[in-house]
Amino acid sequence: MNPTVYFNGRFVDQADALVPISDGGWLHAAGLFETIRAEFGRPFRLESHVRRLMNSAAEILRPIDRADLPSEEVVAELLERNKLSNARLRLTVSAGSMLEPSQGNDPETPLTIALTASDLQGYGEALYERGVQTLVCDYRQAKSDPLAGHKTTAYLPRLLGLRQAGKAQCVEALWFNVHNQLAEGSISNIFLVKDGALATPPLDTPVLPGIARAAVIELAKVQGLSAEEEPLTIDDLLGADEVLLTNVIMQVVPVVKIEKHDVGGGRVGPMAKRLREAFHQLVRKECQQ
């Protein structure tokens, strides 16, 4: 059976969800996307994902009405049609017909909007029990990049970072900005733990305003932990007691090695375990409502 997708306002067979060759996403990578976790047949913090996408669209594509994007009811039906309860959803919006780059902000040009659902495979349990190895990426990010801080379909630099990590048997590549401040991973936000307090790079580093990042800050504060956004350096990274990676699919992943440097003696620390369990319970609570 071919998967069902939600494409430009209709449920269609995946084979029939065709994007024209004139679409700006194909021609110029003029698009945005969100990766959304679903459990128990419901998406985790759908409105946070939609709000982030809408904010980015208003800045680099064109404003989108909330009604043009999938609702919780649409997500529920898509999951039901694909016989999925726990799923990885991808919401993609691209600039639509765009024969000339100057047409990118034409309000009369319909956007291409697609929502797909696949089985939530996640990461193996061993990854959380043993922790992961990372490296410092060769590439840098800058505030002057108009795409910085947005989750765009111009994703090749991130994939090249992951390729670099993979060649070194690492799970993630850590990015710094042009001022040598720690930023984020290729596909994750990052937290450092020092003396029981959490720190993460501020949004204007620049970094993506991650949905899991926000949830971890929220969870830390609920538990009475210090969680601050502050500029971080390589010395902060290498001096951390624990290093954590976050996104909504991996949730909270402990880093035990950065290239040749052991983090926390090469062992998974208590904060990673505590926040991973708290994140798991948060998803369960919100998706089972």
N, C-alpha and C positions, 0 to 999 in steps of 0.2 A: 504494500500500500504506500502510495506517495504521500509525504507529509502535506498537511494543510497549512497555508500561511495566510496572514491578514495583509492584503496588498491593496493600497489605495482605496481603503474603505470597504473592501469585500473579502470574504473568505474564498480562497481559490486553491486549486491544486498547485503545489510548488512548481511543477513543470510549466504552469501557465502564468507564473509571476515573472513576466518579461520586462526588462528595463530597456528602453530604446537606446540606440547607440549615441544619440544626441544628449543623453542625460549628463548633467554636470558632474555627477559622482563618477561616471565612467571617464569623461573627458578630462576633468581637472581635479579629481578627488575632492570635489566641493560637496561635502556631506558631513553628517554627524551620526554617532551611534551610541547606544546604551546597552550594556550587558546587565541583565536583570535576573536575580535569583527568584525562583518560585518553589515553594514547599506547600504541601497539603492543598494543592490546587489554587494557591493564591500567590501573587507577586509580593516580594519584600520591598517595601517603601517605593512603590511605583511612582507616587506623586513626587518624590524627591528626584527620581531619575528624570521624569518628564519636565520638572521645573528646571533642572540643570540643562537639559537639551533645549528647552525654549529660551533660556537666557543666552545660550551660545548661538542659537539660530538668529535671535534678534541682533546679535553683534556681528556675526560673520556670514549669515545667509540672508534671511529676512524674517520678520516676526511670524510666528505660527500661533493660531488659535488653539486653545486646549482641546476644543471639540474635534479638531482634525487629527488628534493623536489617540491611540487606543485607550479605552477606559478599562477599569477593573473587570467589567462585564465582558468586554471583548477578550481580555486575557483569559478569563475563566472559560469562555467558549472555545478559544483556540486550544487550550490545554485539554479540554474535553474531547474535541475533535481528533486530537493526536494521541488520546489515551495516555496522557501524562499527568502526574500529580506533582512530582519534583522535577523541575525543568530549568534549563538555561534559556532565557529569552534574549533575543536580540532585536532591538528597535533601531531601524536605520532610516534616516531622512536624508535625501539628496536633493540637489538644486533643480532637478527636473530638466526639461529641454533647455539646452544652453549651447547653441551653435557658436555663439560668440561669448568670450569671457565677460563682456560688458553686460550681458543679460542676467548675470548672477543675482541681482537684487530686484529684478522686475517682479512687482507684486502680482502681475497677471500670469506669471509662469507657475503652473501647478507643481508643487513639490512631489517627489516620489517618496512614499511612506510605506515601510514594510515592517512587519513583526513576525519573527519566526520562533519556533520552540523546538528544542531538542532535549534529549535525556540529560539530566544533571549528573555528570560523571564525577565531578569534583576531583579531589586529590587523595592519594592513598594515605591510610592512617600512619604508615611508617614515616611519612614526611613530617607529620606533626610530632611524633614521638622522638625522632632523631634530629629534626631540624634540617635546614637546607644551607647550601653554600651559594654565595653570590660573588660577583666581581664588580669592580668599578668600571663603568662603561667609558669607552673612548670618546663618546659624543657629549655635547653640552647643550643646555637649553638657555633661552634668554627672554627677558621681558619684551624685547623688540620684535620677537616672533609673533605675528598676529594670531597664530593658532595656539600659542602657549596657554595652558590652562583650560583648553577645550578638548573634548573627546571627539576627534574628527576621523573621517575615513582616510585621511592622509597619514596612514599608520606605518608606512614602510620604515621610517627611522626607528620606531619602537621594535619592529620585527627584526631589524638589523642588530639592535641591541640584544635582543633575545638570542639571535643566532650566535653572536659573539659569546654570550653566556653559555649556550649549549655546547659550543666547541671546547669550552673549558670545564665541562661537566658541572656547570652551575645552573641553578633554577631561575635566577633573576639577575639582571644587570642594573646597577645603581647609577642614576644620573646625578651629576652636579650641574650647577649653572655656570655661566661664563665668569662669575666672580668667585668660583671655587666654593660655593655653598651647596650643601647637600640638598637635593630636590626630591626625587622619588625613584621608584623602579620603573622599568619599561611598561609593566602592567599593574603596578601596585603603588600605594602610598607607603610611607615608612615612618616608624616610630622608634625612638631610642628610649631606653630605660636606664636611669642612673639614680642610685640611692632611693629606689622606690618611686621615683617620679617619671612621668612620661613627657617626652618632647617630640614635636613633629614640625617640619618646615612650614612656615606661613604660606598662605595662598599666593602672595605676591612674589614668591621666590623666583619663578612661578611654578605652581604645581596644580594638578587637577583637583578640584574640590570633590574628593571621593565620597561616595555614599557610605562605604564601610569606614572610611576615615572619620567622618562625622559621628557615626554610631559608636566607634571606639572612644572618642573624646567624651561622648555622652555617657557611656557605660563607666568610664573611669571616674567621672565626676559623681555619678550616682553612688559609686562605691567609696567615695571620699578620697580618691587618689588625685594627685596633682597631674594635670594634663595641659601643657602649654604649647602654643605655637611660637616658635622662635627660630632665628637663623642658626644653622648648624654647620659645622666644618668637618673636615676629615678627622681632625683630632677628637671631636665629639663622637663621631661614628666609631672610631677605633677604641675610644675610651669607655664606650657604653657597657653596662652590665648585661643588657639584652638588646637585641634588635628585632623588630617585628615588621612583617609585611602584611598589608591588608588590601583586599578587594572583596566584593560581595560573593565571589565564587570560592576563593581560597579562605575567606574570612580572616583568621589571624594565624599567620605562619611564622614560626621562630627561625631566625638566622643564627647558625652556630659557627659559620666560617665566612670571612670576607677575604677571598683569595687565600693567602697563607696565614692570615690572622685569625686566631680563634676568638670567638665571642663567648664570654661567660665560661671560659675553660672548655669550650666545645660542647657544652651541654645545654639542653633546653631549660630555660629558667622558669621560675614560678609565675612571673607576670604573664608570660605567653600562655601558660596553662589556664590561669585565672581568666584572662580576657577571652580566650577561645571558648571556654565554657559559657561565659556570660554572653558572648555573641550568639552562640548556638541557642541559648535559652531565649534571647531576644527575638531571633528569627522565628523560633517555634511559637512564642507568645503572639507575635503580630500576625503570623500567617494562619494560625489556628482560630483566630477571633471569628 
